Each structure stands twice: as structure tokens, then as C-alpha cells.
Amino acid sequence: MSVERDLVRKKIKEFKLRIGELEETLEGS
């Protein structure tokens, strides 16, 4: 139960979400 690992996982999730949004906007244009 490492706090650092939790933070890294959250950052990776946010990063993937942001990339997904970027791909959607690129496809929509």
C-alpha cells in the first residue's frame, strides 16, 4: 500500500483521459 504508487496511477489515468480527449477532438475536426 504505497501512496506514491497511488499517485502515479492517478496521474497515468488523467494522462490517458487527456490523450483520449485530444484524439477525439482531432478526429472530429
mmCIF file of the C-alpha atoms, coordinates in Angstrom:
data_MODEL
# 
_entry.id   MODEL 
# 
loop_
_atom_site.group_PDB 
_atom_site.id 
_atom_site.type_symbol 
_atom_site.label_atom_id 
_atom_site.label_alt_id 
_atom_site.label_comp_id 
_atom_site.label_asym_id 
_atom_site.label_entity_id 
_atom_site.label_seq_id 
_atom_site.pdbx_PDB_ins_code 
_atom_site.Cartn_x 
_atom_site.Cartn_y 
_atom_site.Cartn_z 
_atom_site.occupancy 
_atom_site.B_iso_or_equiv 
_atom_site.pdbx_formal_charge 
_atom_site.auth_seq_id 
_atom_site.auth_comp_id 
_atom_site.auth_asym_id 
_atom_site.auth_atom_id 
_atom_site.pdbx_PDB_model_num 
ATOM 1  C CA . MET A 1 1  ? 0.000   0.000  0.000   1.00 0.00 ? 1  MET A CA 1 
ATOM 2  C CA . SER A 1 2  ? 2.329   2.726  -1.204  1.00 0.00 ? 2  SER A CA 1 
ATOM 3  C CA . VAL A 1 3  ? 0.959   6.251  -1.527  1.00 0.00 ? 3  VAL A CA 1 
ATOM 4  C CA . GLU A 1 4  ? 3.417   7.055  -4.302  1.00 0.00 ? 4  GLU A CA 1 
ATOM 5  C CA . ARG A 1 5  ? 2.073   4.201  -6.410  1.00 0.00 ? 5  ARG A CA 1 
ATOM 6  C CA . ASP A 1 6  ? -1.479  5.525  -5.982  1.00 0.00 ? 6  ASP A CA 1 
ATOM 7  C CA . LEU A 1 7  ? -0.407  8.997  -7.114  1.00 0.00 ? 7  LEU A CA 1 
ATOM 8  C CA . VAL A 1 8  ? 1.375   7.587  -10.156 1.00 0.00 ? 8  VAL A CA 1 
ATOM 9  C CA . ARG A 1 9  ? -1.687  5.545  -11.071 1.00 0.00 ? 9  ARG A CA 1 
ATOM 10 C CA . LYS A 1 10 ? -3.928  8.626  -10.802 1.00 0.00 ? 10 LYS A CA 1 
ATOM 11 C CA . LYS A 1 11 ? -1.567  10.666 -12.977 1.00 0.00 ? 11 LYS A CA 1 
ATOM 12 C CA . ILE A 1 12 ? -1.442  7.920  -15.619 1.00 0.00 ? 12 ILE A CA 1 
ATOM 13 C CA . LYS A 1 13 ? -5.257  7.744  -15.628 1.00 0.00 ? 13 LYS A CA 1 
ATOM 14 C CA . GLU A 1 14 ? -5.544  11.522 -16.088 1.00 0.00 ? 14 GLU A CA 1 
ATOM 15 C CA . PHE A 1 15 ? -2.870  11.397 -18.802 1.00 0.00 ? 15 PHE A CA 1 
ATOM 16 C CA . LYS A 1 16 ? -4.713  8.671  -20.723 1.00 0.00 ? 16 LYS A CA 1 
ATOM 17 C CA . LEU A 1 17 ? -8.020  10.544 -20.376 1.00 0.00 ? 17 LEU A CA 1 
ATOM 18 C CA . ARG A 1 18 ? -6.424  13.712 -21.735 1.00 0.00 ? 18 ARG A CA 1 
ATOM 19 C CA . ILE A 1 19 ? -4.911  11.842 -24.690 1.00 0.00 ? 19 ILE A CA 1 
ATOM 20 C CA . GLY A 1 20 ? -8.309  10.274 -25.389 1.00 0.00 ? 20 GLY A CA 1 
ATOM 21 C CA . GLU A 1 21 ? -9.947  13.704 -25.437 1.00 0.00 ? 21 GLU A CA 1 
ATOM 22 C CA . LEU A 1 22 ? -7.238  15.028 -27.753 1.00 0.00 ? 22 LEU A CA 1 
ATOM 23 C CA . GLU A 1 23 ? -7.737  12.132 -30.169 1.00 0.00 ? 23 GLU A CA 1 
ATOM 24 C CA . GLU A 1 24 ? -11.494 12.737 -30.185 1.00 0.00 ? 24 GLU A CA 1 
ATOM 25 C CA . THR A 1 25 ? -11.085 16.437 -30.981 1.00 0.00 ? 25 THR A CA 1 
ATOM 26 C CA . LEU A 1 26 ? -8.577  15.638 -33.712 1.00 0.00 ? 26 LEU A CA 1 
ATOM 27 C CA . GLU A 1 27 ? -10.931 13.100 -35.306 1.00 0.00 ? 27 GLU A CA 1 
ATOM 28 C CA . GLY A 1 28 ? -13.887 15.472 -35.022 1.00 0.00 ? 28 GLY A CA 1 
ATOM 29 C CA . SER A 1 29 ? -12.151 18.342 -36.803 1.00 0.00 ? 29 SER A CA 1 
# 
